[in-house]
Amino acid sequence: MTSAREQLIQELNRTPDFVVQEVLDFLLFIKTRLKQRTEEKQVDSSDQSPGLPPFLQFVEEISAQVPREEWEKLPKDLSKNVDHYLYGSPKEEE
């Protein structure tokens, strides 16, 4: 029994050059697509922490770049009174 590779080589030997060129172009195209898909999967799997959606992963990466001392300078009620700190709206009391 001959392998697919051997059979392909036998067929290529009996095929006109213009058809061989088309087959070669197609093979190179398929190999390029396969390589791109493999690279995309590797990037996707290495970029994300397990269980985190891409946006939260992005937030985590950005927040890791800010030193702890800077986080401590933020007001403790920032999330509750963000409009006050951004636009000067009255503060919500606790």
C-alpha positions as CSV (number, residue, x, y, z in Angstrom):
1,M,0.0,0.0,0.0
2,T,1.4,3.4,-1.0
3,S,1.2,6.4,1.3
4,A,-0.6,9.6,0.2
5,R,2.7,11.3,-0.2
6,E,4.0,8.6,-2.5
7,Q,0.8,8.6,-4.5
8,L,0.9,12.4,-4.9
9,I,4.5,12.2,-6.1
10,Q,3.6,9.6,-8.7
11,E,0.6,11.7,-9.9
12,L,2.8,14.8,-10.1
13,N,5.3,13.0,-12.3
14,R,2.5,12.3,-14.8
15,T,0.9,15.8,-14.6
16,P,1.6,18.7,-16.9
17,D,3.7,21.6,-15.5
18,F,0.9,24.1,-15.4
19,V,-1.2,21.8,-13.2
20,V,1.8,21.1,-10.9
21,Q,2.2,24.9,-10.5
22,E,-1.5,25.2,-9.5
23,V,-1.2,22.4,-7.0
24,L,2.0,23.9,-5.6
25,D,0.3,27.3,-5.2
26,F,-2.6,25.7,-3.5
27,L,-0.4,23.7,-1.1
28,L,1.6,26.8,-0.1
29,F,-1.7,28.7,0.5
30,I,-3.0,25.9,2.7
31,K,0.3,25.8,4.7
32,T,0.2,29.5,5.2
33,R,-3.4,29.4,6.5
34,L,-2.6,26.6,8.8
35,K,0.4,28.4,10.2
36,Q,-1.6,31.6,10.8
37,R,-4.4,29.7,12.6
38,T,-1.8,27.9,14.8
39,E,-0.2,31.2,15.7
40,E,-3.5,32.9,16.4
41,K,-4.5,30.0,18.8
42,Q,-1.1,30.3,20.5
43,V,-1.5,34.1,21.0
44,D,-5.1,33.6,22.2
45,S,-4.2,31.0,24.7
46,S,-1.1,32.8,26.0
47,D,-2.8,36.2,26.3
48,Q,-5.6,35.3,28.6
49,S,-5.5,34.3,32.2
50,P,-7.7,31.2,32.8
51,G,-11.3,32.3,33.4
52,L,-10.9,36.0,32.5
53,P,-12.6,37.6,29.5
54,P,-10.3,39.6,27.3
55,F,-11.4,43.0,28.6
56,L,-10.8,42.0,32.3
57,Q,-7.5,40.6,31.3
58,F,-6.6,44.0,29.7
59,V,-7.7,45.8,32.9
60,E,-5.6,43.4,35.0
61,E,-2.5,44.1,32.9
62,I,-3.0,47.9,33.1
63,S,-3.6,47.9,36.8
64,A,-0.5,45.8,37.4
65,Q,1.6,48.6,35.8
66,V,0.4,51.1,38.4
67,P,2.5,51.1,41.6
68,R,0.7,50.3,44.9
69,E,1.4,53.8,46.3
70,E,-0.5,55.4,43.5
71,W,-3.6,53.2,44.1
72,E,-3.5,54.3,47.8
73,K,-3.7,58.0,46.8
74,L,-7.1,57.4,45.2
75,P,-10.1,58.4,47.4
76,K,-11.7,55.5,49.2
77,D,-15.2,56.5,47.9
78,L,-14.1,56.9,44.2
79,S,-16.4,54.3,42.8
80,K,-19.4,55.7,44.7
81,N,-18.6,59.4,44.0
82,V,-17.0,59.2,40.6
83,D,-19.2,62.0,39.3
84,H,-18.1,64.3,42.1
85,Y,-14.4,63.7,41.4
86,L,-14.8,64.1,37.6
87,Y,-17.6,66.7,37.3
88,G,-17.9,68.4,40.7
89,S,-21.4,66.9,41.4
90,P,-22.4,66.8,45.0
91,K,-21.0,63.9,47.0
92,E,-23.2,61.0,48.0
93,E,-23.1,60.5,51.7
94,E,-22.7,57.0,53.1
